[in-house]
Structure formats: structure tokens, C-alpha cells
Amino acid sequence: MAATLNVTWVLEGASRLGYAARGLVYVGLGVIVLLAATDVTPRAQGAKAMLAAWAGWPLGLALVGIVAVGLLAFAVWRALQAIFDADQHGASPKGVAVRIGQAVSGLIYGGLGFWALELLDAFEDVGEADEEQTARGAAATVLALPYGEILLLLAGAVMLGVGIGNVVQGLAQDFAKRLRCDDRICRWVVPMAKVGYAARGLATLPAGIFLILAGLEARSRDARSWGGALQALEAQPFGSWMLGLVALGLIAFGLFGFVEARFRHIHPSLALAS
């Protein structure tokens, strides 16, 4: 019994660290996008370029290490949510869809966490140009496969679906239900969550659109990284204003991650008992 309690305590602590690490990543991304929207920095950047920049700061490797551990812990929590239904979504079509989304989220953040750990061994300056080259190289690899155009179209459609799903979640989700906080705190936290989720969804849409264009035209150069796709948004009419609003929303999403780290209902015991 004591061993189970200890494991539960460790898993809950790890998951809360994970939510905080995810929050820190999105606050950082939002700040970079905001600086790009106001022309303080030349371009928006994705998470890998941001972590690589952090690694160059004094004590930056320590920060990257903490974020890496947090993201890996978050990936473990996502696995418990998806496989063992720690949030009790059930086996209904809606519940299965939510759990699949949690599994994909876990894979993404786990991959980012492992990549961050690699920075601790050998720091490599990863800039925006490298991100674009990586995105186009990946698209070229997919296009070289049988039915590569269709695969790119499907990948773009999935990204669009994720983006739209986040926007819908921001508009419709009752975020207070997942938090253990009083009414005073929830009154200002819930709007922040709604704005954050909607902004994260909007930030995902441009990358999905570029992937679809790459599939339709069978041209890898049409693919864009997450940061590159947002940068393309700035070139549109009123693009700087739109990019700035998305940036503020990403910061709101990151701040909500800190709120979840403190107040979210987390029950690893439900997963361990299943």
C-alpha cells in the first residue's frame, strides 16, 4: 500500500512538472513570436530553435535540462491518460478520440524532450533556416515514397484537424472542471485557457495549409516549419497584428500550463488501478 502511494505521489509530481515545462515552452514561443511581430527579432521560431537558443544562455543548459525532464514526465502522464484512461474518458467514440489525441501529444512532447536532452551532450546552434531545411527535407522524403502526395495531404489534414480542434476546445471546453481552484481564481483562469487553446489552434493552421499545398503541388519547397508558417502569416494584410494576437494567445496558453501544474485534477491512482 505504501509503495503504491509513493508511486502515485511521484507520478503526480512528475505530471505537474510536465505541465509547468509545457507552459514554459509556450510562454517562450509566444514571446519569440511577439518579438517577430513587432520586428524586434527577424523571424518567428519553433520549439527546437528556441531551446537551442536557451542552451547558449548562462545557465541555459540547466534550464534546458529541467524542461527536458519535465517534457518527458509530461509524455509519461499522457501515456497514462491515453492507455490507462487516467482521466476516465471511457471507451465511447468521443472518449477514444480524446485518448488518441493525448497519445499523439505524448509522442510529440516526448520527442521534444529527448531532443532537448541531446543539447546537453552536444550543443548545436539550430536556427530558423535549419528548421525550414528540415521541414522541406522531411517533405521531400515523404514525396519520394509511394503515394507520397497523398501522405502529405493526410499530414496536412491532420494538422488542420488538430488546429480546428484546439479552436473548438477553446470555445466550448469547460476548463473549470479540470481544475481544483476556487471561483475567484477560476474566473480569470478560464478565459485565459480559452484564449490560449484557440490561439494554439490558430498557430497550427498555417503549417497544415502549407503541407497540403506541398502535397497538391508535389513540391517539398512549399512545406514550412511551425515558425516559418507563422512568419508567412505576417506577410498577409494586417499580418503583424494577427501574428501579435496569436503570440499573446500562446503566452496565455503557456501561463495556463502553470495554472494546471498547480490546480489540475491529477489522479495517477486511477491509472494504476486499471
C-alpha positions as CSV (number, residue, x, y, z in Angstrom):
1,M,0.0,0.0,0.0
2,A,2.8,2.4,0.9
3,A,4.6,1.6,-2.3
4,T,1.5,2.4,-4.3
5,L,1.1,5.7,-2.5
6,N,4.8,6.5,-3.2
7,V,4.4,5.7,-6.9
8,T,1.2,7.8,-7.1
9,W,2.9,10.7,-5.4
10,V,5.9,10.5,-7.8
11,L,3.7,10.3,-10.9
12,E,1.5,13.2,-9.7
13,G,4.6,15.3,-9.1
14,A,6.1,14.4,-12.4
15,S,2.9,15.3,-14.3
16,R,2.7,18.6,-12.6
17,L,6.3,19.3,-13.5
18,G,5.4,18.4,-17.1
19,Y,2.5,20.8,-17.2
20,A,4.9,23.5,-16.0
21,A,7.5,22.6,-18.6
22,R,4.9,22.7,-21.4
23,G,3.8,26.1,-20.1
24,L,7.4,27.4,-20.1
25,V,7.9,26.3,-23.7
26,Y,4.7,28.0,-24.9
27,V,5.5,31.2,-23.0
28,G,8.9,31.2,-24.7
29,L,7.4,30.6,-28.1
30,G,4.8,33.3,-27.6
31,V,7.4,35.8,-26.6
32,I,9.5,35.0,-29.7
33,V,6.5,35.3,-32.0
34,L,5.5,38.6,-30.3
35,L,9.1,39.9,-30.9
36,A,8.9,38.8,-34.5
37,A,5.5,40.5,-34.9
38,T,7.0,43.8,-33.6
39,D,10.2,43.4,-35.8
40,V,12.4,43.2,-32.7
41,T,13.7,39.8,-33.9
42,P,13.8,38.8,-37.6
43,R,11.7,35.7,-37.6
44,A,9.4,33.6,-35.6
45,Q,10.9,30.3,-34.4
46,G,9.8,26.9,-33.4
47,A,10.4,25.0,-30.1
48,K,13.7,23.4,-31.2
49,A,15.3,26.6,-32.3
50,M,14.1,28.2,-29.1
51,L,15.6,25.5,-26.9
52,A,18.8,25.7,-28.8
53,A,18.9,29.5,-28.2
54,W,18.3,28.9,-24.5
55,A,21.2,26.5,-24.3
56,G,23.5,29.4,-25.2
57,W,22.5,31.4,-22.2
58,P,24.4,31.5,-18.9
59,L,23.0,28.5,-17.0
60,G,20.9,27.8,-20.1
61,L,21.8,24.2,-20.2
62,A,20.4,23.8,-16.7
63,L,17.1,25.3,-17.9
64,V,17.0,23.1,-21.0
65,G,17.7,20.1,-18.7
66,I,14.8,20.9,-16.4
67,V,12.5,21.5,-19.4
68,A,13.6,18.1,-21.0
69,V,12.9,16.2,-17.8
70,G,9.5,18.0,-17.5
71,L,8.5,17.2,-21.1
72,L,9.5,13.6,-20.7
73,A,7.4,13.4,-17.4
74,F,4.5,15.0,-19.3
75,A,4.9,12.3,-22.0
76,V,4.6,9.7,-19.3
77,W,1.5,11.3,-17.9
78,R,0.0,11.5,-21.4
79,A,0.7,7.7,-21.8
80,L,-1.2,7.1,-18.5
81,Q,-4.1,9.2,-19.8
82,A,-4.2,7.5,-23.2
83,I,-3.5,3.9,-22.4
84,F,-4.9,3.5,-18.9
85,D,-7.6,6.2,-19.1
86,A,-6.4,8.2,-16.1
87,D,-8.9,10.9,-16.8
88,Q,-11.8,8.4,-17.2
89,H,-12.9,9.5,-20.7
90,G,-14.2,6.0,-21.3
91,A,-14.4,3.9,-24.5
92,S,-17.1,6.0,-26.3
93,P,-16.1,7.4,-29.7
94,K,-15.5,10.8,-28.1
95,G,-13.5,9.3,-25.3
96,V,-11.4,7.2,-27.7
97,A,-10.7,10.3,-29.8
98,V,-9.6,12.3,-26.8
99,R,-7.3,9.5,-25.7
100,I,-5.8,9.2,-29.2
101,G,-5.1,12.9,-29.1
102,Q,-3.4,12.5,-25.7
103,A,-1.2,9.7,-27.1
104,V,-0.2,11.9,-30.1
105,S,0.5,14.8,-27.7
106,G,2.7,12.5,-25.6
107,L,4.7,11.4,-28.6
108,I,5.3,15.0,-29.7
109,Y,6.4,16.3,-26.3
110,G,8.4,13.1,-25.6
111,G,10.3,13.6,-28.8
112,L,10.9,17.2,-28.0
113,G,12.1,16.2,-24.5
114,F,14.6,13.7,-25.9
115,W,15.8,16.3,-28.5
116,A,16.4,18.7,-25.6
117,L,18.4,16.1,-23.8
118,E,20.7,15.8,-26.8
119,L,21.5,19.5,-26.4
120,L,23.1,18.7,-23.1
121,D,25.6,16.4,-24.7
122,A,26.5,18.4,-27.8
123,F,25.1,21.9,-28.2
124,E,24.2,22.6,-31.8
125,D,23.0,26.0,-33.0
126,V,19.7,25.3,-34.6
127,G,18.3,28.4,-36.4
128,E,15.2,29.2,-38.3
129,A,16.9,28.4,-41.7
130,D,17.8,24.9,-40.3
131,E,14.1,24.4,-39.3
132,E,13.0,25.3,-42.8
133,Q,15.5,23.0,-44.3
134,T,14.5,20.2,-42.0
135,A,10.8,20.7,-42.8
136,R,11.4,20.7,-46.6
137,G,13.7,17.7,-46.3
138,A,11.1,15.7,-44.5
139,A,8.5,16.7,-47.1
140,A,10.9,15.6,-49.9
141,T,11.4,12.2,-48.1
142,V,7.6,11.7,-47.9
143,L,7.1,12.8,-51.5
144,A,9.6,10.1,-52.6
145,L,7.5,7.4,-51.1
146,P,4.7,5.6,-53.0
147,Y,1.6,7.8,-52.7
148,G,3.8,10.5,-51.1
149,E,1.5,13.3,-52.3
150,I,-1.4,11.6,-50.5
151,L,0.6,11.1,-47.4
152,L,1.5,14.8,-47.3
153,L,-2.1,15.8,-47.9
154,L,-3.2,13.5,-45.0
155,A,-0.5,15.0,-42.7
156,G,-1.7,18.5,-43.6
157,A,-5.3,17.5,-43.0
158,V,-4.3,16.1,-39.6
159,M,-2.6,19.3,-38.6
160,L,-5.6,21.3,-39.8
161,G,-7.8,19.0,-37.7
162,V,-5.7,19.5,-34.7
163,G,-5.8,23.2,-35.1
164,I,-9.5,23.4,-35.6
165,G,-10.0,21.0,-32.7
166,N,-8.0,23.3,-30.4
167,V,-10.0,26.3,-31.5
168,V,-13.3,24.4,-30.8
169,Q,-11.9,23.2,-27.5
170,G,-11.1,26.8,-26.6
171,L,-14.6,27.9,-27.4
172,A,-16.5,25.0,-25.9
173,Q,-14.5,23.4,-23.1
174,D,-15.4,23.9,-19.5
175,F,-11.9,24.3,-18.2
176,A,-13.0,24.9,-14.6
177,K,-14.0,21.2,-14.4
178,R,-10.4,20.1,-14.7
179,L,-9.1,22.5,-12.1
180,R,-9.2,22.3,-8.3
181,C,-9.4,26.0,-7.6
182,D,-11.9,28.4,-6.1
183,D,-14.3,30.6,-8.0
184,R,-12.2,33.7,-7.6
185,I,-9.2,32.1,-9.4
186,C,-11.3,30.2,-12.0
187,R,-13.0,33.5,-13.0
188,W,-9.7,34.8,-14.5
189,V,-8.0,31.5,-15.3
190,V,-10.8,30.0,-17.5
191,P,-10.8,32.9,-20.1
192,M,-7.1,32.7,-20.3
193,A,-7.4,29.0,-21.1
194,K,-10.0,29.6,-23.8
195,V,-7.8,32.3,-25.4
196,G,-4.7,30.1,-25.2
197,Y,-6.3,27.0,-26.7
198,A,-7.8,29.0,-29.5
199,A,-4.5,30.7,-30.3
200,R,-2.6,27.4,-30.3
201,G,-5.1,26.1,-32.8
202,L,-4.8,29.1,-35.0
203,A,-1.0,28.9,-34.8
204,T,-1.2,25.3,-36.1
205,L,-3.4,26.0,-39.1
206,P,-0.7,27.7,-41.4
207,A,1.7,24.8,-41.1
208,G,-1.1,22.4,-42.1
209,I,-2.1,24.6,-45.0
210,F,1.5,24.6,-46.3
211,L,1.7,20.8,-46.0
212,I,-1.5,20.5,-48.0
213,L,-0.1,22.8,-50.7
214,A,3.1,20.8,-50.8
215,G,1.0,17.6,-51.4
216,L,-1.2,19.2,-54.0
217,E,1.8,20.6,-56.0
218,A,4.2,17.7,-55.1
219,R,6.8,20.3,-54.2
220,S,8.7,20.0,-51.0
221,R,9.7,23.7,-51.0
222,D,6.1,24.5,-50.2
223,A,6.4,22.9,-46.8
224,R,7.1,25.2,-43.8
225,S,8.2,24.7,-40.2
226,W,5.8,25.8,-37.5
227,G,7.8,29.1,-37.1
228,G,8.1,29.6,-40.9
229,A,4.4,29.1,-41.4
230,L,3.7,31.8,-38.8
231,Q,6.2,34.1,-40.4
232,A,4.3,33.7,-43.7
233,L,1.2,34.9,-41.9
234,E,3.0,38.2,-41.2
235,A,3.3,38.8,-44.9
236,Q,-0.5,39.0,-45.2
237,P,-2.6,42.2,-44.9
238,F,-2.6,43.1,-41.2
239,G,-0.3,40.1,-40.7
240,S,1.8,41.7,-37.9
241,W,-1.4,42.4,-35.9
242,M,-2.6,38.9,-36.4
243,L,0.8,37.4,-35.5
244,G,0.9,39.6,-32.4
245,L,-2.6,38.4,-31.3
246,V,-1.6,34.8,-31.8
247,A,1.6,35.4,-29.8
248,L,-0.4,36.8,-26.9
249,G,-2.6,33.8,-27.1
250,L,0.4,31.4,-27.0
251,I,1.6,33.2,-23.9
252,A,-1.8,32.8,-22.3
253,F,-1.7,29.1,-23.1
254,G,1.7,28.8,-21.5
255,L,0.6,30.6,-18.4
256,F,-2.4,28.3,-18.2
257,G,0.1,25.4,-18.1
258,F,1.5,26.8,-14.9
259,V,-2.1,27.0,-13.5
260,E,-2.6,23.4,-14.5
261,A,0.6,22.4,-12.8
262,R,-0.8,23.8,-9.6
263,F,-4.5,23.2,-9.7
264,R,-5.3,20.5,-12.2
265,H,-7.1,17.3,-11.0
266,I,-4.5,14.6,-11.5
267,H,-5.3,11.0,-10.4
268,P,-2.5,8.5,-11.2
269,S,-4.1,6.1,-8.9
270,L,-7.0,5.6,-11.3
271,A,-4.5,4.5,-14.0
272,L,-2.5,2.3,-11.6
273,A,-5.8,0.6,-10.5
274,S,-6.9,-0.2,-14.1
